[in-house]
Amino acid sequence: MKLSDVVDRYDERLRTDAYADLDASPNGLQVGPREAEVEHVAFAVDAAVSTMETAVDAGADLLVTHHGVVWGGLDRVTGRAYDRVAPLVENDLPLYVSHLPLDGHGELGNAAGLADLLDLGGREPFGELGPEHIGQRGRLPESMSVSRLATTLDAELDTGAQGVQVLDFRPDEVEDVAVVTGSGVDWLDEAVEVGADVLVTGEGKQKAYHEAKEAGLNVVLAGHYATETFGVRSLMGLAEGWGLETTYVDEPTGL
Protein backbone atom coordinates (compact mmCIF):
# COMPACT_ATOMS: atom_id res chain seq x y z
CA MET A 1 0.00 0.00 0.00
CA LYS A 2 1.23 3.50 -0.71
CA LEU A 3 2.23 5.53 2.34
CA SER A 4 0.08 8.41 1.12
CA ASP A 5 -2.95 6.11 1.18
CA VAL A 6 -2.22 4.99 4.74
CA VAL A 7 -1.79 8.60 5.85
CA ASP A 8 -4.97 9.75 4.13
CA ARG A 9 -7.00 6.90 5.61
CA TYR A 10 -5.81 7.62 9.13
CA ASP A 11 -6.22 11.38 8.75
CA GLU A 12 -9.78 11.01 7.52
CA ARG A 13 -10.81 8.48 10.17
CA LEU A 14 -9.20 10.48 13.01
CA ARG A 15 -10.37 13.90 11.78
CA THR A 16 -6.80 15.12 12.03
CA ASP A 17 -7.52 18.53 10.49
CA ALA A 18 -10.05 19.35 13.22
CA TYR A 19 -7.26 19.50 15.81
CA ALA A 20 -4.77 21.51 13.74
CA ASP A 21 -5.16 24.68 15.83
CA LEU A 22 -5.59 22.90 19.17
CA ASP A 23 -2.57 20.62 19.41
CA ALA A 24 1.10 21.40 20.05
CA SER A 25 1.86 18.18 18.18
CA PRO A 26 1.79 18.35 14.37
CA ASN A 27 -0.47 15.39 13.65
CA GLY A 28 -0.29 13.21 10.58
CA LEU A 29 2.91 12.35 8.75
CA GLN A 30 5.55 14.01 10.93
CA VAL A 31 8.73 12.66 9.35
CA GLY A 32 9.30 11.18 5.90
CA PRO A 33 8.12 11.46 2.30
CA ARG A 34 4.50 10.76 1.40
CA GLU A 35 5.50 8.62 -1.55
CA ALA A 36 6.75 5.27 -0.31
CA GLU A 37 5.50 1.70 -0.15
CA VAL A 38 4.26 0.25 3.13
CA GLU A 39 3.88 -3.44 3.88
CA HIS A 40 4.76 -3.55 7.58
CA VAL A 41 3.75 -0.99 10.21
CA ALA A 42 5.08 -0.72 13.77
CA PHE A 43 3.01 0.92 16.53
CA ALA A 44 4.16 2.47 19.81
CA VAL A 45 2.93 5.01 22.32
CA ASP A 46 6.15 7.04 22.16
CA ALA A 47 8.43 7.97 19.29
CA ALA A 48 11.70 7.35 21.12
CA VAL A 49 15.05 6.15 19.83
CA SER A 50 14.45 2.72 21.38
CA THR A 51 11.01 2.26 19.81
CA MET A 52 12.36 3.40 16.45
CA GLU A 53 15.22 0.91 16.64
CA THR A 54 12.82 -1.90 17.54
CA ALA A 55 10.62 -0.95 14.58
CA VAL A 56 13.65 -1.00 12.27
CA ASP A 57 14.76 -4.39 13.62
CA ALA A 58 11.24 -5.73 12.97
CA GLY A 59 11.47 -4.63 9.34
CA ALA A 60 8.76 -1.98 9.56
CA ASP A 61 8.21 0.47 6.70
CA LEU A 62 6.30 2.93 8.92
CA LEU A 63 6.15 3.80 12.61
CA VAL A 64 2.83 5.05 14.05
CA THR A 65 2.86 6.66 17.51
CA HIS A 66 0.74 8.73 19.85
CA HIS A 67 3.59 10.97 21.03
CA GLY A 68 5.81 12.24 18.22
CA VAL A 69 9.14 14.02 17.97
CA VAL A 70 7.91 17.56 17.28
CA TRP A 71 6.08 19.72 19.82
CA GLY A 72 5.37 23.27 18.73
CA GLY A 73 7.84 24.88 16.38
CA LEU A 74 10.96 23.09 15.22
CA ASP A 75 13.83 25.61 15.15
CA ARG A 76 16.88 23.38 14.88
CA VAL A 77 17.51 19.68 14.44
CA THR A 78 20.54 19.40 16.72
CA GLY A 79 21.44 17.65 19.96
CA ARG A 80 18.68 15.40 21.27
CA ALA A 81 16.34 16.51 18.49
CA TYR A 82 18.84 15.24 15.92
CA ASP A 83 19.45 12.01 17.85
CA ARG A 84 15.72 11.31 17.86
CA VAL A 85 15.14 12.06 14.19
CA ALA A 86 18.32 10.36 12.91
CA PRO A 87 17.07 6.72 13.24
CA LEU A 88 14.04 7.60 11.13
CA VAL A 89 16.01 9.28 8.36
CA GLU A 90 18.93 6.87 8.35
CA ASN A 91 16.60 3.88 8.05
CA ASP A 92 14.00 5.44 5.72
CA LEU A 93 11.37 4.94 8.41
CA PRO A 94 8.49 7.44 8.14
CA LEU A 95 6.71 8.53 11.32
CA TYR A 96 2.95 9.06 11.56
CA VAL A 97 1.69 10.73 14.74
CA SER A 98 -1.78 11.15 16.21
CA HIS A 99 -1.90 12.94 19.54
CA LEU A 100 -5.13 14.75 20.51
CA PRO A 101 -7.12 13.28 17.59
CA LEU A 102 -6.34 9.83 18.99
CA ASP A 103 -7.19 10.91 22.53
CA GLY A 104 -10.58 12.20 21.51
CA HIS A 105 -11.84 9.76 18.89
CA GLY A 106 -15.15 8.29 20.03
CA GLU A 107 -14.35 4.71 18.95
CA LEU A 108 -10.61 4.41 18.33
CA GLY A 109 -9.33 6.78 21.00
CA ASN A 110 -7.52 6.28 24.27
CA ALA A 111 -10.45 7.47 26.37
CA ALA A 112 -12.79 5.24 24.38
CA GLY A 113 -10.55 2.24 25.05
CA LEU A 114 -10.44 2.94 28.76
CA ALA A 115 -14.21 3.43 28.78
CA ASP A 116 -14.56 0.06 27.03
CA LEU A 117 -12.36 -1.52 29.70
CA LEU A 118 -14.64 -0.15 32.42
CA ASP A 119 -17.76 -1.05 30.41
CA LEU A 120 -19.13 2.47 30.74
CA GLY A 121 -22.63 2.99 29.40
CA GLY A 122 -24.51 6.11 28.34
CA ARG A 123 -21.33 7.68 27.06
CA GLU A 124 -20.93 11.26 26.01
CA PRO A 125 -17.97 13.46 25.09
CA PHE A 126 -15.95 14.92 27.96
CA GLY A 127 -12.78 16.97 28.24
CA GLU A 128 -13.69 20.08 26.28
CA LEU A 129 -10.87 21.61 24.27
CA GLY A 130 -12.15 24.41 22.07
CA PRO A 131 -14.76 22.91 19.77
CA GLU A 132 -13.49 19.36 20.36
CA HIS A 133 -13.32 16.87 23.25
CA ILE A 134 -10.47 14.59 24.27
CA GLY A 135 -12.24 12.33 26.75
CA GLN A 136 -15.45 10.47 27.54
CA ARG A 137 -17.91 10.24 30.40
CA GLY A 138 -20.24 7.36 31.26
CA ARG A 139 -21.70 5.17 33.97
CA LEU A 140 -20.41 1.93 35.40
CA PRO A 141 -22.73 -1.10 35.11
CA GLU A 142 -23.06 -0.94 38.89
CA SER A 143 -21.69 1.32 41.57
CA MET A 144 -18.46 0.24 43.20
CA SER A 145 -15.95 1.56 45.66
CA VAL A 146 -13.26 3.82 44.27
CA SER A 147 -10.69 1.39 45.65
CA ARG A 148 -12.27 -1.47 43.66
CA LEU A 149 -12.21 0.70 40.54
CA ALA A 150 -8.53 1.36 41.10
CA THR A 151 -7.86 -2.34 41.69
CA THR A 152 -9.60 -3.18 38.40
CA LEU A 153 -7.42 -0.74 36.50
CA ASP A 154 -4.29 -1.91 38.28
CA ALA A 155 -5.02 -5.49 37.22
CA GLU A 156 -5.73 -4.62 33.59
CA LEU A 157 -3.17 -1.90 32.83
CA ASP A 158 0.61 -2.05 32.68
CA THR A 159 1.21 0.62 35.31
CA GLY A 160 4.75 -0.49 36.12
CA ALA A 161 6.12 -0.20 39.63
CA GLN A 162 3.99 2.85 40.42
CA GLY A 163 0.62 1.14 40.50
CA VAL A 164 -2.65 3.08 40.50
CA GLN A 165 -2.96 6.05 42.83
CA VAL A 166 -6.24 7.30 44.30
CA LEU A 167 -7.16 10.73 45.62
CA ASP A 168 -10.17 9.68 47.67
CA PHE A 169 -12.18 12.77 48.54
CA ARG A 170 -15.78 11.66 48.12
CA PRO A 171 -18.15 8.95 49.38
CA ASP A 172 -16.57 5.65 48.48
CA GLU A 173 -19.22 4.38 46.04
CA VAL A 174 -18.77 5.69 42.47
CA GLU A 175 -20.80 5.24 39.31
CA ASP A 176 -20.47 8.35 37.10
CA VAL A 177 -16.97 8.28 35.59
CA ALA A 178 -15.15 10.97 33.60
CA VAL A 179 -12.09 9.88 31.59
CA VAL A 180 -9.24 11.92 30.12
CA THR A 181 -6.15 9.79 29.54
CA GLY A 182 -2.55 10.91 29.90
CA SER A 183 -2.23 14.22 31.73
CA GLY A 184 -5.89 15.01 32.31
CA VAL A 185 -6.22 16.65 35.72
CA ASP A 186 -6.70 20.03 34.02
CA TRP A 187 -10.28 18.83 33.38
CA LEU A 188 -10.97 18.34 37.09
CA ASP A 189 -13.30 21.36 37.23
CA GLU A 190 -15.30 20.05 34.27
CA ALA A 191 -15.69 16.70 36.05
CA VAL A 192 -17.11 18.53 39.05
CA GLU A 193 -19.42 20.64 36.88
CA VAL A 194 -20.97 17.64 35.13
CA GLY A 195 -21.47 15.77 38.40
CA ALA A 196 -18.95 12.96 37.92
CA ASP A 197 -18.10 10.84 40.95
CA VAL A 198 -14.54 10.21 39.81
CA LEU A 199 -12.06 11.48 37.24
CA VAL A 200 -9.89 8.74 35.77
CA THR A 201 -6.69 9.95 34.13
CA GLY A 202 -3.04 9.05 33.79
CA GLU A 203 -0.84 11.36 35.83
CA GLY A 204 -1.43 14.15 38.29
CA LYS A 205 -0.02 17.51 39.24
CA GLN A 206 0.70 18.80 42.74
CA LYS A 207 -2.18 21.28 42.66
CA ALA A 208 -4.67 18.53 41.76
CA TYR A 209 -4.56 17.14 45.31
CA HIS A 210 -5.96 20.26 46.90
CA GLU A 211 -8.31 21.02 44.00
CA ALA A 212 -9.84 17.53 44.25
CA LYS A 213 -10.03 17.69 48.04
CA GLU A 214 -11.74 21.09 48.02
CA ALA A 215 -14.17 19.98 45.30
CA GLY A 216 -14.95 16.64 46.94
CA LEU A 217 -13.97 14.65 43.85
CA ASN A 218 -12.28 11.27 43.57
CA VAL A 219 -9.35 11.16 41.16
CA VAL A 220 -7.74 7.94 39.95
CA LEU A 221 -4.24 8.20 38.47
CA ALA A 222 -3.52 5.07 36.44
CA GLY A 223 -0.36 6.12 34.60
CA HIS A 224 0.19 8.26 31.51
CA TYR A 225 1.62 5.42 29.43
CA ALA A 226 -0.79 2.80 30.75
CA THR A 227 -3.88 4.82 29.86
CA GLU A 228 -2.65 5.67 26.36
CA THR A 229 -1.93 2.28 24.81
CA PHE A 230 -5.51 1.85 23.57
CA GLY A 231 -5.40 4.25 20.64
CA VAL A 232 -2.34 2.93 18.85
CA ARG A 233 -3.63 -0.61 19.29
CA SER A 234 -6.86 0.47 17.60
CA LEU A 235 -4.88 1.94 14.71
CA MET A 236 -2.94 -1.32 14.50
CA GLY A 237 -6.24 -3.17 14.11
CA LEU A 238 -7.18 -0.90 11.20
CA ALA A 239 -3.84 -1.58 9.51
CA GLU A 240 -4.31 -5.31 9.86
CA GLY A 241 -7.73 -4.93 8.24
CA TRP A 242 -6.01 -3.24 5.29
CA GLY A 243 -3.79 -6.31 4.85
CA LEU A 244 -0.65 -4.83 6.38
CA GLU A 245 1.77 -6.70 8.62
CA THR A 246 2.02 -5.13 12.08
CA THR A 247 4.29 -5.05 15.12
CA TYR A 248 3.40 -3.54 18.50
CA VAL A 249 6.36 -2.05 20.36
CA ASP A 250 5.56 -2.06 24.07
CA GLU A 251 7.84 0.05 26.22
CA PRO A 252 6.01 0.95 29.44
CA THR A 253 7.48 3.80 31.43
CA GLY A 254 5.72 3.21 34.75
CA LEU A 255 4.77 6.90 34.68
N, C-alpha and C positions, 0 to 999 in steps of 0.2 A: 504494500500500500504506500502511496506517496505521503511524505511527511505533511505536506500542505493539506491533504485530505484529513489526516488524523487531527491536525491542529484545528481545522475548520469545524470538524464534528464536535470536538470538545468545546470549542468556543461557543458554538451555537447551543449545545445542550446546557452549558453552565452559565449562559448569558454573561459572558465575560465583559462585553462592552458596557453593561449596566453598572459595573463597579469601577470604571476607568477613572472617575474623579473622586472616588472614595478610598482607594487603597494605595498605601505606600509601595506596595509590590506591583511592578508591571506584570500583569497576568497575560497568559498566552505563551507563545514561543519566546523565551527570554534569551536564549543563546543558540546560535546555529542558523544555517540557511533553511529556507522553507522548502527548497527543492532537494529532496533526498528520498531514498527508499527505506521503508521501515518494515521489518519482519518480526523484530523482537523488542519489546518495551520493558524497561525496568521501572519500578515504582517505589518511592520512599517518601517519608514525611519530610525529611530535610535534604536539601542539596548541599552536602558536605563532601569534602575530599574523599572520605572513606566510603560514602555511599556511591559516589561517582566511580571509584576504583572497583567496587564490587560489581557495579553495572557493566563496566568495561570487561571485567573478568568473565561475566556471564554471557558476553557476546551481544549485549543490547545495542540497538541502533538508535534508541531514544530513552531519555530518563524523564519521568514525570514525577514532580514533587509538589508538596503543599507550600513549603517554605523555599524560596529561591535564593539567588545570589545577589540580587539587586533590590535595594530598599531606598526609595526616593531617587534622587539624581545620582548619576554615576560620573564622577569628575575624572578620576584616574584609575587605571587598572594596574596598580602596583601593590607591593607588599602582600598582605593576606588576600586582598581582592584578586590579585594576579594568581596567587597560589590556588585559589578556589576555582577560577575560570580555566586555568591551564589544562587540567585533566579533560575538560570537555573539548577544548580546541585541539589539543594534541591527539585525541582519540576519535575526532569527528563524531562526538556524542552530543546531539542537540539536547536542550533542556526546555521542557514545557512546565510551566508553573501555574497553579491555581490556588490563590490564597483566599481572600474573602468570598469569591464566587463559590468556592468549594465548602466554605464554612456554612454559607447560607442556603445552599440548594435544598429544596424541600424533600427530595428523594435520595440524592446522591451524597449530600453533605455530611459533614462531621456531626453537626447537631442532630440531623436526621438519624444517623447511625446510632448515636447514643440514645436517642428517643426510642428507636427500635429495640435496643438492648433492654431498656426499662419497660418496654411494652406500653408506652404512653398512648392514651386514646384522646380523642377530641382535640387534636393538635391544631395549633395556630402559630403564625410567625411571631417571633420574639427577638429582642436584641436589635432595636431600631438603629439604623445608621443611615441618615439622610432618607432617601426614598426606599431604601432596601432594608432587609433584616438579615442577621447572621446567626440566629438561633431559632429555637422552637420552644413551645410551652404546651404541656398536656397533663393528663391525669393518670396516675397509677391505677392498675386494675383494682387494687384495694389499698387502703391506707396502711402504712407501716411506720415503724420507728425510723428516725433519721439514721440511727446506728445500723439498722438492718439494711437500709438503702446503701450506706457506705460499704458495708460488708459485701453486698451484691456486686458493687462496682469493683471492689478490691479483688474479688474472686475472678472477675471476667476481664479485667484490664491489666495490661503489663505496666504496673506503676513503679516497678523497680523497688529499690530498698526503702523509698519514702513511704509507700503505702498511701491510703486515702486519709485525708485530714478532714475533720468536721468542726465547723464553728456552730455550736449548738446553742441558739439563742431564741428558741421558740418551743411551744409544746411539742413533745417528742413525736407525735403521730403526724405524718406528712402524706399528702395526696397530690396537691397541685405543684407541678415541677416545672421550673424554667431552666433552660439549657443554653449556655453559650460556651463552646469548647475553647481550649487554649487559655488565653488571658482574658477572662470575661467578667471580672468583678466590677468593671466600670458600668455594667448594666444592673448593678445591685438595686439602685433606686427604681428602675423600671420593674424589677421583680416585685418590689414592695408595692408599687402603684397598681399592678395588675392583680395583686392578691395572692401571689405564689407563696407556698409554704417553705420552699427551699430553692435555692439557686445552685445548680450543678455546673461547675466549670473546671478548668484545668489547674491554674495556679492563682495564688492570691497576691495581694499587696498589703503592706503593713497597715495602711489606713482602713482596709476592708474589715479588719477585726472590730474596730470601734463603730464603723458605719453599720455593720450587721447587728452588733449588740444593741445599738441605740434604736435601730429599726425593728428589732425583734424578729430577725430573719435567719433561718438556717442557711449555711453555705457549705457545700461539699466540694472539696478541692481534690480532684482525682488525677492530676498530672497533666501538664500541657501536652507532652508527647502521647500519653496514653489515650487522651480524649480526641486526638486528631489523626488516628490511624484509619478511621472509617472511610473518609473521603477518597483517599488514594486507592484503597481496596475496591471501592465502587468503580472508580475509573479503570482499574485493572479488569474488573468484570466486563466492562464495555469493550475493552480492547480484545479480550478473549472472544467476545461475541462477534467481533469483526474478523476473526481468524488469525489474530496475531499471537505469537508466543509471548509469554510474560514471565517476569521474575519479580518477586517482592523482596525488597531489601529492608530488613527489620533491624533497626539500631536504636533501641530504647535508651532514653537519657536518664530515666528516673526522676525527671523534673517536670 
